[in-house]
Amino acid sequence: MKNKFREYYKLSDDRLKELFEDCLFVLDTNVLLDCVRMRPDLAEKVMKILENIGDRVKLPSHVTFEYHKHASEEVAKNLQKLRNYKKSLDGNMQFQCFVPQEYSLSILIPVSYLVLSKASMTLD
């Protein structure tokens, strides 16, 4: 029964390692778009991982087409979320929020990167 329904059984660590060392990684468009959606430092880590296994990463042409078609939309969505977040800070706390440029395309901003201006107050 285990052979017939393998997807329901956990693989051993050795088997996972064996599969990982020999497999191909065929990426979906969302893997690439998630790099646009996440914080730049996390996207950089994902890209380094992909570079390390680069000879085994495959991008179907349709994935690259969809990425180019939707990436600017994702950036626009993130910027709108930032504007809405800034608006909520302005409305609720009467602070103006400045986001460092390297984080301006990311919605997941650590609180430590927000600089609030009111009486030279900063949040560290």
C-alpha positions in Angstrom: 0.0 0.0 0.0 2.9 2.4 0.8 4.1 2.0 -2.8 0.7 2.7 -4.3 0.1 5.9 -2.2 3.6 7.3 -1.7 2.4 10.9 -1.6 0.7 10.2 1.7 3.9 9.0 3.5 6.7 11.1 4.8 10.1 10.4 3.1 13.1 9.7 5.1 15.7 12.5 5.5 18.2 10.5 3.4 15.7 10.0 0.6 14.8 13.7 0.6 18.5 14.6 0.4 19.0 12.2 -2.4 16.0 13.6 -4.3 17.1 17.2 -3.7 20.6 16.6 -5.0 19.3 15.1 -8.3 16.1 16.9 -9.1 15.1 19.7 -11.4 13.3 22.7 -10.0 10.6 24.0 -12.5 9.5 27.3 -11.2 6.0 28.7 -11.3 5.3 32.4 -12.1 4.4 33.0 -8.4 7.9 32.1 -7.2 9.3 35.0 -9.3 6.4 37.3 -8.4 6.8 36.5 -4.7 10.4 38.0 -5.0 8.7 41.2 -6.0 6.2 41.0 -3.2 8.6 40.3 -0.4 11.2 42.5 1.4 14.3 43.1 -0.7 16.6 41.3 1.8 14.4 38.1 1.6 14.2 38.3 -2.2 18.0 38.5 -2.3 18.2 35.3 -0.2 15.8 33.5 -2.5 17.8 34.6 -5.5 21.0 33.4 -4.0 19.4 30.0 -3.3 18.3 29.9 -6.9 21.7 30.8 -8.1 23.3 28.0 -6.1 21.0 25.5 -7.8 20.9 27.4 -11.1 21.9 24.6 -13.4 18.9 22.7 -12.1 16.4 25.6 -12.3 14.1 25.6 -15.3 11.8 28.5 -16.3 9.2 27.6 -18.9 8.9 30.4 -21.4 5.3 31.0 -20.3 6.5 31.7 -16.8 8.9 34.4 -17.9 6.1 35.9 -20.1 3.7 36.0 -17.2 6.4 37.4 -14.9 7.1 40.3 -17.3 3.4 40.8 -17.8 2.5 41.0 -14.0 5.6 42.3 -12.2 4.9 46.0 -12.7 1.3 45.3 -11.4 2.8 43.8 -8.2 5.1 46.7 -7.7 2.1 49.1 -8.1 0.1 47.0 -5.6 2.9 47.2 -3.1 3.2 50.9 -3.5 -0.5 51.4 -3.0 -0.3 49.3 0.2 2.5 51.5 1.4 0.5 54.6 0.7 -2.5 53.1 2.6 -0.3 52.2 5.5 1.2 55.7 5.6 -2.3 57.2 5.5 -3.3 55.0 8.4 -0.3 56.2 10.4 -1.0 59.8 9.5 -4.7 59.5 10.5 -4.2 57.5 13.7 -1.0 58.8 15.1 -0.5 62.2 13.4 2.9 61.1 12.2 4.4 61.3 8.8 6.0 58.1 7.7 9.1 57.9 5.6 10.3 54.6 4.2 14.0 54.3 3.1 14.2 54.0 -0.7 15.6 50.4 -0.6 12.3 49.3 1.0 10.0 51.4 -1.1 8.9 48.5 -3.3 8.2 46.2 -0.4 5.0 46.0 1.7 6.6 43.8 4.4 8.7 46.5 6.1 10.2 45.7 9.5 9.1 48.3 12.0 12.7 49.2 12.7 13.0 50.7 9.2 10.2 53.2 9.6 11.3 56.7 10.5 8.5 58.8 12.1 8.9 62.5 12.0 7.4 64.5 14.8 9.7 66.4 17.2 12.7 64.5 15.7 11.3 61.3 17.0 12.6 58.0 15.4 11.6 54.5 16.0 14.6 52.2 16.3 
